[in-house]
Amino acid sequence: MANKVLITGASGFIGSFIVEGAIERGYHTWAGVRKSSSRKYLKQPELGFVTLDFNDKAKLLSELHDFKEKNGKWDYIVHCGGVTKSKDKDGFDKGNYIATRNLIEALEESGMTPDKFIYISSLSIFGPIHEKCFQPISEKDTPRPNTAYGESKIKTEEYIKSIPGFPYIILRPTGVYGPREKDYFLMVKSIKQHVDFAAGFSRQDLTFVYVKDVIQAIFLSIEKEVAQRSYFISDECVYSSRDFSDLIQKELGINHVLHIKCPLFILKIVSLLSEFFAKLMGKASTLNADKYKIMKQRNWRCDISPLKDELGYKAQYPLEKGVKEIIEWYKKEGWI
C-alpha cells in the first residue's frame, strides 16, 4: 500500500512541485490548502485535498479528526506552508511560527504525528555572516537573522527541535528559482527591457537552487534513514548577480543590456518608501526593509556536504540548465 503524504502550502510555487514529485514517486498525496487557495497547478486526478486552518487550533483539531476517521494518518508531512511576505513582523510570526506550532500540537493531540515531518526553512535564518572571509555558512554557525522573516523561521526551527523525540528534518534552501516563481521573474522582465540592476558595488557571492533539486532533497529526506537533522540546499556552485543576468540575457537572445549597480543607501531609501506606501494601502510590499537586508547581504555560500554525504543528494540543475528551462517555460506560458 502506498505511503500517504500531506503537503502544506501546496498551492504555492514550491508546494505545487512537491505535489508533482510525490505523485510521480507513487505516494498517496494530499494537498493542504486554504479555501481561498488557487488550484491552478493542482489538477492531478489522483490528488486529494484537505482544508486546514493553522490559525485556529480548535478548528484544526476538528479537521484532523475528521480526516483521520476517513483516511487514517499521514505517514509523512512536508510543511511548506508559511508566509514570505507580510505587512509587519506579527504577520511573519503568525504565519510561520504560530501556524507551525498549532499544526504540530494538533497532530500530537490527535494521534497523527507522522513518521517524518519535513520542515521547509531558509538559509536566510543565518543572516549576514562570514562577509569578510566568504567561507560557506555551515550547521556549526550560530544563526543571526536580521529580517522578520528569518526571525520567524529560526523561532520555528527552535520550537521543532525542542519537542522530545519529534521526527523532524529541516531543509534550508538558498534562493529557489524555477517555473511559476514570481520574484526572480521580475529580473527576467527587467532584462527583457534591456536593464539589469545589482545591489551595491562590493563583492557578493550568491547561491541558487532549482526547484526540482529542492524536490529531490525533500524526498531523499523522507526515504533515507535519517531524522532530527538539518540540511542546506543549493546547486553547490557560487555565482555573481551578473552570472544570473548574463544567462537570462543569453536565453532571451538579447544583444545589449544596461547593467546598473545601485548604491545600497539609495536602495535602502527606495525600499523603506515602498514599504511605507504599501502599509498606507494595507498591503505587503515586494520591496521593503527585509528585502533590502537580503539584497544587501554579501555572503550566501553554504555547506551542503552533509546533504550529499548523508542523503546522497547531487544537484541536477546547474544555473545554466535551470535558467534555460525557466525561460522556455515563461515563453510557453506567455509570461514573456
N, C-alpha and C positions, 0 to 999 in steps of 0.2 A: 504493500500500500504506500502511495506517495506521501512524503512528509508534507506537513502543512506549514505555510509561512504567511505571516502578516507583514505588509509593507506600509508603514505610515508615511504620510506626505506623498502618497502615490501619484497624485495629480501634478506634482512639481517636475522640474527638469530632471533631477537625478532620480527621483522616485519612480517616474514613468519608465526609465531604463532599468531600474531594479526589477520592476514588474516583468518586463520583457525577458530579463535574464533568468528570473525564477521559472517562468513558463517554459522557456527554451530548455531548462535543465530538468524539467519534469516535476516540479513542485506543484502541489495543490495550493494555489495562490489566492490570497485575499488582498484587496486594496483598501487601506484605511483612509477614508475621505471625510470631508465635511459635506453637509447637504448642498452647500453652495459651490463645491469644487467642480472645476471643469473635468470632463471625462474624454476630452478630445483625443488623448493618446492612450486611452484605456478601453479599447474596443474589442479586446480578445474575448471570444465567446466563452472560454473556459474560466475566465476571471470572475471571482466572487467579490462582492463589495460589502463593507461594514462601516457604518457611520459611528464615529467615536467622538465624544465631547471631552477633550482633555482639560477643559477649563472648569468642569463641574464633576467632581469626583463621585458624588452620589449617582448622578446620571450615568457616568462612565461605568460604575459597578453594575448598574442595571443592564446596560448594553452588553457588557461582558458576560453576565449570567445568561442573558437571552441567547447569545452566540454559543456559549458552552453547552446549553441544553440541546441545541440542534446539531452542533458540529464537533463537540469536544474542544480541546485546547489546541493552540498552535504549537508546533514543535520549535519553530524559530520565529523571532520577530526582528525585523530590520527597522529601527526607529529613525526614519529620515525626516519626519515631520518637524517643523520648527519655524522660527522667524528669522529672516535675514535682513529685513527692513522694518523699521519701526519709527514712530514719531518721537519716542522717548525711551529712556532706559527701562522703565517699568514694562514697556511692551516686549522688550527682549527677555526680561526676567520671566514674565508671564508665559510667553510663547515658547521659551526654551526650557528653563529650569522647572517652573511650577508645573507645566504641562507634562514633562517627563516624570517628575516625582508623582504626580497624580496617576499616571499610567502604570508605573511600577508598583505603587502601593495597591492600586486596584487589581492588578494581576496577582499579586501575592495574596490579597484578601479573598479573591475569588478562586484560588487554587489553580491559576492559569499561568504561573511562572514558566516560561519556555525553557527548552534545553539550552538555548543560546539567545542572548539579547545583543544584537549588533547596534551600537550607537554611532551615528554619523556626526562627528565633531568637526574640528577645523584646525589647521596649522596656525591660524591667527590667534589661538589661545596663548601662544608664546610671546607675542608682541615683538618689539624691536630689540633683538639681542644679537650679539656677535657682529655688530655693524662696523667694526674696525678690522677684525681678523677674517671675517666672512667664512668661518667654519660652519659646517652643517649643524642645524638645530637637532639635538638628539633627545631621547627619552630621559637622559640624565639631567638635562637642563631644567631649571625652575621656570614655570610659566609666569610671564609678566604681561598679561593682556592690557592693552591701552585703549581698547574700544568697548563700548557697551555690549556689542555682540560677543566679543571674545570673553568678556567677564561672565556673561550668562552661560557660555559654553563650558568654561572651566568650572564654574559653580555646579553645573550639571554633572560633569565628569567626577568631581569630588564626591557628590552625592551617590552616584552609581558605585563608585569604589568603596564607599563606606558600608554598603549592605553586605553583611556576612554571607559568604558562600554564593553570592549572586553571579550567574554565569555570563558575564559581560565580555564583549570585545569592543574596544573603542577604536574607531578609524578616524584619522586626522588628515584628510586630503588637503593638498595645496590648491592653487587656483584650478577649478574644474571648468573645462570648456567642452563644447560639443553641440550637436544639433539640438534645437529647441531652447538653448540658453540665450538669454537676452542682454546680459551686461557686456560680455565680450562682443556681442553683435553690434553694440554701439561703436566699437572700434572699427569693425568691418564697414559700417555705414560711413564713418568719417574718412576712412582710407578710400572708399569708393568715390568720395567727393574730393579726393586728392590732398587730404590733410591728415597728418598724424601728430598726436600730442603725446609727450612724455613728461613725467613728473620729476623736476629737479635736474641738476647738472652732474651730481656726483655719481659714482659707481652704484649700480643697482643690480643685484643678482636675483633673477626671477626663476620660479619653477612652475610647471604646469602639469596637469594630468588630464588625459582624455577620459570622458565619462565612461567609456566601455572598459577602460582599465580599472576605474573605481569599482565597476560591477564585478570584474574579475576578483579583486581583493575582497569584496563582500562575501562572495560565495566560497572562496578559499577559507575565509574566517569561519564560515558555517561548517564546511566539510572536513577541515583539519581538526585534530585532537588538541585544541588549544582553548584556553578560557582565562579570563581575568588578565588580559593583555591589551596593550595599546600600540597602535602602529601608525606611522606616517605613510602617506601615499603620494608618489609623484612618478614621472616617467624616468627619473634618475638623472636627468640632464639639467644643466643650468643655462639660462638664456638672459639676454638683454631684451628690453622692450622693443628694440629695433629688430631683433631676430623675428619676433612675432609679426610685427608690421610688415617686414620685408616679405615674409612668406604669404601673408594675406595679399599684398600688392602683386606678387607673382601669380597667385591663383586667380586673381581678378583680371590679370592681363593689363594692368595699368602701367604706363611708362614713367609718369612723373608724379611724385608725392612731395608735398611741402612738409618737412619734419620740424616741428616746433617743440622746443624744450621750455616748459612753463616753470618759472621760478616758484619755489614752494610757498613763498609768502603770498604771491598772487593767487595760487591755487587754494590756499587756506582762506583768504578773503572771499573768493567766489563760493567755496564750499559752505562757509558759515552763512553767507547771504542766501544761498539756495535753500539751506535748511530753515532759516528764519522765515522766508516767504512761504515755504511749504507748510510750516506749522500754522501760520496765519490762515491757511486754507484747509487745515485739518488733514493734511496728507503727509506721507513719508517721502522724503526726497532721495533720489538716487545719489546725488552729490551732497554730502553732509560732512559733519565733523569726523565721524567714524571713517567714512570713505577717504577723507583726506589723510588720516593717520595710516590707513592701509597703503595708499599710493605713496606716502612719504617713506614708508619702511624700506630699508635698503637691502636687507638680507632675508631671502626666502628659501635658502638652501635647507634641506632636511635629510636626515639619515634614514634611508629605507632598508638598510641591510637586515634588520630583524624581520621585516615583511618578506624579504627574499629568502632568508635562511630558515625561518620557522614555517612559513606558509608556501614557499615555492613560487612566489609572485615573480613575474617577469613582464615588464611593460611591453605591450604590443603596438603602442601608438606613439612613436616619437613625434615631436611637434609638426614636422613637415607632413607626415602622413595624416595626422589629425586635422590640420588646417585644410588640407586638400579635401578631406571628407566633409568638413562643415561648409566650405564654400559651395561644394556640389549640392549639399542639402539646401542651403539658403536659396540657391538659384532654382532648384527643383520646386521648392515650396513658394517661390515668388516673393521671398523676403528682400531680395536684391534683384 
